[in-house]
Amino acid sequence: MKLLEKDFALNQTGTVKIIAEEPDDVWLLYNLIATGDVVTAETTRKVHLESNKNTASRVKLTLHLKVTSRDFHKDSSTLRVHGRNLEPNQHVAAGSFHTLTLQRNKPFELRKKIWGPHAVEALSDATENENSSSSSEANLAVVVLQQHQAEIHLLGKGVTTRCSKIEASSRSHKKSSSSSSSNVFFRDVFAAFVKHVDFKVVKTVVIAGDSDRDSNDNTSISPTIFRRFLLSEARRLRMRWIEENKSRIVVVGSRCNTNNKKGDYDFDLREVFNDVAVMNLIKDSNLGLEIRVFKELWDMVCNNSDRVCYGPKHVESAHEMKAIETLLISDDLYRNEEIDMRRKYVGLVKSVKEGGGKALVYSSMHVSTPQLDQLTGVAAILRFPLPGLQDMDDDDDHV
């Protein structure tokens, strides 16, 4: 995220001009922009010109929307902001409702009536690493190979984005035993890889898929065979940036199941993080920390339940006893649109930190969040065992 202009002070009205540069940045904007803010950006609209009422022309214009709602689209990494236009222009009346699409490399202005501490913190989180090249901010790319399709996912700063889905042609389906048909599919995946994977940002690439096939069979759609193809194609095309980073491209076999009529393989991204080599590669990143802590929590839920708790009442009780070592909370709770609930969980996070504990906020796009939601969205690893805590009656905490 690049901060172009800044004109505000804490707890006062002010404006910033920003530009999103990475898919993660758009997610951070979703957390920064709130109902009642004013977003100003250039856009285009089809309008009927006075000289020709029957023909619509697309013109550039600027809208100043007072935000009423916003929607994040993970597949395209775009944010749609809905609101009422405040300033009239030649083509758009004041008071009319419109939508602006905020996307990467498109600057816009954000005005808040009050830049409270949480908004300032969100802006700081979004821009603090603008000029940083620290490997601790490592991003991860995952190439998932299945029977008749492949997907490329980018993970980092709590966001999981599927940036490409490649379908094998029907001809390839019928001739799946042909080496040439496999190469056609691999070339399509290779082209998507080149388009979306930038080793200046991505520190590790994982090629994942069914590992039960014969890695010596060149017709196999397997992660090992694709890695071999990827490096061979990079040499052929003299793409040194791929060859020079081959040590950062690792293969992970999954336990895929064919549980549909087409025989397609279902793949869970969490399989990737069961691999020791992958976790070692991302261990110093925020993503690695978040995944490692959640796995620790989940293992304790299954094997050492006295050292964990989950659900609002149990977590609050543990906090009253100063027992929380690490708090895990979903972004849906931490930044809830209901003011009272948001204030409650923001206060909990602050209090845990002030008491010497740690707190991790998991975005709704995080790979671990679905499991955290099964635990009501808030859970804690405890400093010491609290036997019987989870036996407390709390109808709201059932999962």
Disulfide bonds with the S-S distance in Angstrom:
none
